[in-house]
Amino acid sequence: MSKLNHLEEEDKRDRGDRANAAERKLSMERKPVSLPPSVSISEMEPNGNFSNHNSSRNCTIETFKREFYPTVYLIIFIWGALGNGFSIYVFLQPYKKSTSVNVFMLNLAISDLLFTTTLPFRVDYYLRGSNWIFGDLTCRIMSFSLYVNMYSSIYFLTVLSVVRFLATVHPFRLLHATSVKNAWILCGVVWIFIMASSTVLLKTGSELKGNVTLCLELNPNKVIKLKTMNHIALVVGFLLPFCTLSICYLLIIRALLKAEVPETGLRLSHRKALTTIIIALIIFLLCFLPYHILRTLHLVEWNVDRCKESLHKAVAITLALAAANSCFNPLLYYFAGENFKDRLKSALRKCHSQQTKCSFPVCVCVWLQKETRV
């Protein structure tokens, strides 16, 4: 009898052990698998891309950037290189009279052309899925060139509008201040100020992570520094020039309304000044204003535990618009440049006399020649 009881107890222990083993196996199967955190990278300034590591949900816009940036940057590169390259060619044509307006426009075109030369590197970076292959120094130059171009464009457009306004309202009193020599000095001051202010961007280079090399990316720990830099750039780099441009617009409108029957020369001067300021305002409102608003909003709203994918995409789109200012500036040269159309006709006659020898494709010369006849 005791032997039978002993066998029953062993049988119960075996059944208990099997039940415990089955329970442990089931609990292991139910245990959640730890997934690597998803990466959300959005174009943030004033120091390149901003990297947000968020493990709560998939917040990446890498696919969007791979599809969006290469196409847009290629369009900006082609149009910007042709438009600004040909504009520089026209500005450098020998002409009987040189003006301070053309000096500012020439420097603006040079800034745009230098920036467009960096766009193929950005296209390659995003086509490779955010993998940089051009070295650390080239990576540092990318963000530096973008912001030097953006803020030098803002300041050149503002100075150009102010000079146009002053030359219209006080044409003789400020004749010395708007001389060609002083224009070159002022351009040098703008270049030095913008480049010196942007040197902080050269401190951030490429970073090796796994089997890829990242560029234009920032550490989330630098968000406080980013916010400070953004506030300075917002006030000094955008709001101050934008307010100055708006005041010039209002004052030139006032001057036009006060002039009851202006002389032909005065009317032409007013019209050129008004055209310059209107085109500059359009570029500000289309290219620079949306980006600065969304960049600031993104930095204020940023939180490591929250994902706002739509805002990330909006910032990326407005950054592309800011880069596209180099495509719109040639319109300013054509419609508001001093003697630009005459210089253009002279360049086209020279191009035509050389038959097929031209700095740009013959089709561009022929098309421009037809346009100037209208």
Legacy VTK file of the C-alpha trace (Angstrom):
# vtk DataFile Version 3.0
C-alpha trace
ASCII
DATASET POLYDATA
POINTS 374 float
0.000 0.000 0.000
2.817 2.382 0.873
4.497 1.490 -2.393
1.332 2.438 -4.300
1.127 5.761 -2.472
4.769 6.452 -3.299
4.140 5.849 -7.027
1.120 8.172 -6.956
3.188 10.946 -5.341
5.924 10.577 -7.984
3.285 10.703 -10.714
1.864 13.953 -9.228
5.338 15.486 -9.068
5.989 14.587 -12.715
2.695 16.114 -13.777
3.479 19.262 -11.735
6.936 19.585 -13.290
5.482 19.235 -16.793
2.840 21.879 -15.993
5.452 24.300 -14.666
7.638 23.768 -17.734
4.673 24.409 -20.038
3.792 27.558 -18.103
7.368 28.868 -18.313
7.448 28.193 -22.075
4.146 29.990 -22.582
5.309 33.010 -20.596
8.501 33.189 -22.682
6.466 33.139 -25.899
4.270 35.945 -24.624
7.208 38.128 -23.581
7.376 41.243 -25.841
10.347 41.521 -28.133
12.460 44.655 -27.668
12.596 46.608 -30.934
15.261 49.149 -31.840
14.070 52.733 -31.522
12.894 54.393 -34.726
14.721 57.461 -35.917
13.024 60.678 -36.926
15.254 63.056 -38.821
13.884 66.395 -39.911
15.599 69.354 -41.572
16.260 71.741 -38.709
18.316 74.883 -38.543
20.470 76.824 -37.883
22.830 73.875 -37.882
21.622 71.275 -40.332
19.316 68.336 -39.660
17.833 67.642 -36.251
17.760 64.000 -35.125
14.990 62.863 -32.797
15.206 59.301 -31.422
11.713 58.186 -30.456
11.023 54.596 -29.392
7.286 55.022 -28.876
6.274 54.943 -32.541
7.637 54.993 -36.056
8.295 58.672 -36.765
10.813 58.606 -39.582
10.514 60.756 -42.708
13.575 59.258 -44.380
11.464 57.851 -47.224
9.847 61.237 -47.794
13.218 62.993 -47.851
14.692 60.408 -50.233
11.851 61.055 -52.685
11.449 64.802 -52.172
14.897 66.353 -51.759
16.769 64.869 -54.773
14.088 65.969 -57.253
13.708 69.474 -55.829
17.436 70.069 -55.379
18.163 68.946 -58.946
15.596 71.422 -60.302
17.058 74.223 -58.171
20.581 73.272 -59.264
19.809 73.338 -63.001
17.675 76.481 -62.975
19.822 78.314 -60.422
23.114 77.503 -62.167
21.824 78.572 -65.596
20.004 81.695 -64.380
22.686 83.023 -62.068
25.600 81.926 -64.236
24.192 83.755 -67.240
23.315 86.778 -65.063
26.926 87.026 -63.871
28.059 86.773 -67.492
25.738 89.687 -68.385
26.793 91.815 -65.392
30.469 91.401 -66.311
29.934 92.612 -69.873
31.720 95.923 -70.508
29.282 98.811 -70.393
29.521 102.584 -70.385
28.005 103.017 -66.932
28.193 100.947 -63.759
25.856 101.487 -60.820
25.695 100.455 -57.178
22.501 98.498 -57.915
24.371 96.223 -60.320
27.118 95.710 -57.726
24.611 94.389 -55.182
22.902 92.225 -57.809
26.236 90.815 -58.970
27.148 89.800 -55.411
23.699 88.267 -54.948
24.139 86.219 -58.142
27.615 85.069 -57.025
26.193 83.931 -53.683
23.441 81.964 -55.440
25.826 80.357 -57.924
28.237 79.246 -55.181
25.343 77.706 -53.261
23.978 75.793 -56.259
27.352 74.049 -56.669
26.767 72.292 -53.323
23.342 70.874 -54.242
24.606 67.766 -56.148
26.300 66.634 -52.908
22.980 66.901 -51.052
21.203 64.999 -53.831
23.714 62.147 -53.586
23.424 62.080 -49.782
19.646 61.596 -49.778
19.659 59.152 -52.707
22.008 56.955 -50.649
19.559 56.969 -47.753
21.378 59.637 -45.697
24.855 58.173 -46.157
27.708 60.680 -46.638
30.742 59.641 -48.719
32.509 62.953 -49.413
34.510 63.387 -46.219
34.188 65.395 -43.029
35.353 68.781 -44.399
32.831 68.741 -47.265
30.095 67.833 -44.792
30.915 70.878 -42.666
30.719 73.119 -45.730
27.184 71.951 -46.611
25.298 73.617 -43.752
27.672 76.588 -43.818
26.990 77.268 -47.510
23.212 76.960 -47.111
22.984 79.581 -44.384
25.581 81.911 -45.851
23.499 81.937 -49.038
20.182 82.354 -47.221
21.182 85.261 -45.003
23.454 86.970 -47.531
20.499 86.875 -49.965
18.254 88.404 -47.304
20.723 91.210 -46.603
21.602 91.905 -50.244
17.903 92.123 -51.129
17.314 94.464 -48.202
20.289 96.713 -48.962
19.307 96.757 -52.634
15.773 97.892 -51.770
17.027 100.572 -49.371
19.467 101.929 -51.967
16.705 102.004 -54.578
14.433 103.852 -52.160
17.078 106.400 -51.131
18.087 107.035 -54.737
14.451 107.753 -55.544
13.482 109.939 -52.569
16.829 111.760 -52.147
18.606 111.313 -55.504
21.140 114.146 -55.101
21.588 114.360 -51.331
22.719 110.713 -51.055
24.545 110.445 -54.366
27.917 109.823 -52.682
26.484 107.218 -50.324
25.185 105.171 -53.261
28.418 105.265 -55.274
29.920 102.120 -56.804
32.937 102.242 -54.466
30.766 102.408 -51.363
28.588 99.634 -52.776
31.600 97.299 -52.982
32.618 98.241 -49.430
29.103 97.511 -48.151
29.053 94.173 -49.979
32.331 93.261 -48.313
30.871 94.131 -44.903
27.826 91.929 -45.593
30.003 88.980 -46.690
32.268 89.248 -43.632
29.350 89.625 -41.212
27.372 86.669 -42.601
30.358 84.332 -42.945
31.695 85.193 -39.474
28.261 84.623 -37.941
27.969 81.242 -39.677
31.361 79.831 -38.635
29.681 78.005 -35.748
28.135 75.708 -38.390
31.608 74.481 -39.337
31.948 72.788 -35.934
29.481 70.029 -36.839
30.845 67.435 -39.270
30.067 63.886 -40.333
29.341 61.139 -37.818
29.792 57.390 -38.230
26.829 55.330 -36.989
26.842 51.630 -37.761
27.632 51.092 -41.422
26.584 54.598 -42.576
28.119 58.056 -42.232
25.624 60.747 -41.271
25.923 64.386 -42.275
23.762 67.420 -41.447
22.546 65.623 -38.318
22.438 67.014 -34.781
22.396 65.439 -31.360
19.104 65.941 -29.421
21.211 67.110 -26.470
21.944 70.328 -28.401
18.311 71.454 -28.534
18.903 74.302 -26.056
21.771 75.643 -28.146
19.640 75.287 -31.277
16.813 77.333 -29.783
19.198 80.135 -28.802
20.781 80.223 -32.254
17.355 80.166 -33.886
16.127 83.168 -31.876
19.216 85.201 -32.814
18.971 84.262 -36.496
15.219 84.937 -36.480
15.597 88.487 -35.129
18.866 89.620 -36.741
18.771 87.510 -39.885
15.103 87.790 -40.842
12.817 90.070 -38.817
15.099 93.122 -38.934
15.611 92.984 -42.741
11.935 92.117 -43.318
10.733 95.108 -41.291
13.203 97.370 -43.101
11.943 96.107 -46.463
8.310 96.636 -45.441
9.027 100.223 -44.299
10.732 100.968 -47.629
7.684 99.638 -49.456
5.313 101.851 -47.478
7.514 104.922 -47.915
7.899 104.444 -51.661
4.113 104.081 -51.979
3.736 107.309 -50.014
6.234 109.054 -52.297
4.352 107.871 -55.370
1.032 109.122 -54.011
2.492 112.564 -53.183
3.929 113.029 -56.685
0.938 114.320 -58.649
2.517 114.645 -62.099
6.048 113.294 -61.865
8.608 113.875 -64.588
9.452 111.027 -66.951
12.813 110.308 -65.322
11.361 110.497 -61.822
8.494 108.228 -62.827
10.968 105.647 -64.207
13.043 105.842 -61.017
9.958 105.324 -58.842
8.822 102.404 -60.959
12.188 100.640 -60.745
12.348 101.183 -56.991
8.812 99.872 -56.542
9.509 96.847 -58.781
12.667 96.033 -56.808
10.912 96.195 -53.452
7.849 94.210 -54.628
9.974 91.360 -56.060
12.108 91.348 -52.911
8.970 91.155 -50.743
7.602 88.277 -52.818
10.874 86.357 -52.358
10.761 87.076 -48.606
7.135 85.945 -48.259
7.516 82.845 -50.449
11.003 81.587 -49.596
12.093 82.912 -46.202
8.991 83.622 -44.091
7.450 80.084 -44.117
10.764 78.472 -43.243
11.546 80.766 -40.310
8.022 80.356 -38.897
8.002 76.553 -39.121
11.590 76.207 -37.940
10.786 78.209 -34.817
7.519 76.318 -34.259
9.280 72.970 -34.649
11.939 73.877 -32.089
9.376 75.219 -29.604
7.110 72.180 -29.971
9.901 69.610 -30.087
9.757 66.854 -27.489
11.662 63.572 -27.495
8.515 61.644 -26.526
6.255 63.166 -29.188
6.211 62.636 -32.930
4.825 65.297 -35.268
5.559 63.812 -38.660
3.463 66.369 -40.561
5.424 69.223 -38.985
8.707 67.493 -39.842
7.640 67.249 -43.492
6.463 70.860 -43.538
9.869 72.043 -42.279
11.573 69.991 -45.008
9.350 71.557 -47.693
9.947 75.112 -46.445
13.710 74.476 -46.327
13.560 73.564 -50.018
11.615 76.787 -50.656
14.325 78.758 -48.861
16.952 77.121 -51.072
14.847 77.976 -54.147
15.446 81.716 -53.646
18.418 81.311 -55.989
15.953 80.491 -58.794
13.817 83.608 -58.299
16.601 86.189 -58.016
17.345 86.223 -61.800
13.809 87.582 -62.283
14.820 90.541 -60.121
17.858 91.203 -62.315
15.804 91.164 -65.504
12.887 93.301 -64.367
14.636 95.685 -61.951
18.319 95.625 -62.883
20.024 98.861 -63.912
20.771 98.633 -67.663
20.446 94.843 -67.380
18.321 94.520 -70.530
20.789 96.627 -72.500
23.670 94.523 -71.216
21.701 91.388 -72.060
21.088 92.557 -75.633
24.785 93.360 -75.976
25.721 89.908 -74.686
23.245 88.260 -77.083
24.614 90.224 -80.039
28.087 89.079 -79.063
26.792 85.537 -78.715
25.110 85.739 -82.133
28.226 87.172 -83.777
30.222 84.206 -82.514
27.566 81.969 -84.079
27.803 78.717 -82.123
30.429 79.909 -79.654
28.663 80.901 -76.465
29.127 80.461 -72.750
25.770 78.704 -72.581
23.890 76.460 -75.015
22.865 78.180 -78.225
19.193 77.411 -77.578
19.350 79.509 -74.384
20.856 82.434 -76.284
18.268 82.201 -79.064
15.394 81.996 -76.577
16.670 84.996 -74.615
17.212 86.951 -77.820
13.579 86.406 -78.770
12.411 87.409 -75.289
14.308 90.694 -75.319
12.687 91.671 -78.616
9.226 91.581 -77.050
LINES 1 375
374 0 1 2 3 4 5 6 7 8 9 10 11 12 13 14 15 16 17 18 19 20 21 22 23 24 25 26 27 28 29 30 31 32 33 34 35 36 37 38 39 40 41 42 43 44 45 46 47 48 49 50 51 52 53 54 55 56 57 58 59 60 61 62 63 64 65 66 67 68 69 70 71 72 73 74 75 76 77 78 79 80 81 82 83 84 85 86 87 88 89 90 91 92 93 94 95 96 97 98 99 100 101 102 103 104 105 106 107 108 109 110 111 112 113 114 115 116 117 118 119 120 121 122 123 124 125 126 127 128 129 130 131 132 133 134 135 136 137 138 139 140 141 142 143 144 145 146 147 148 149 150 151 152 153 154 155 156 157 158 159 160 161 162 163 164 165 166 167 168 169 170 171 172 173 174 175 176 177 178 179 180 181 182 183 184 185 186 187 188 189 190 191 192 193 194 195 196 197 198 199 200 201 202 203 204 205 206 207 208 209 210 211 212 213 214 215 216 217 218 219 220 221 222 223 224 225 226 227 228 229 230 231 232 233 234 235 236 237 238 239 240 241 242 243 244 245 246 247 248 249 250 251 252 253 254 255 256 257 258 259 260 261 262 263 264 265 266 267 268 269 270 271 272 273 274 275 276 277 278 279 280 281 282 283 284 285 286 287 288 289 290 291 292 293 294 295 296 297 298 299 300 301 302 303 304 305 306 307 308 309 310 311 312 313 314 315 316 317 318 319 320 321 322 323 324 325 326 327 328 329 330 331 332 333 334 335 336 337 338 339 340 341 342 343 344 345 346 347 348 349 350 351 352 353 354 355 356 357 358 359 360 361 362 363 364 365 366 367 368 369 370 371 372 373
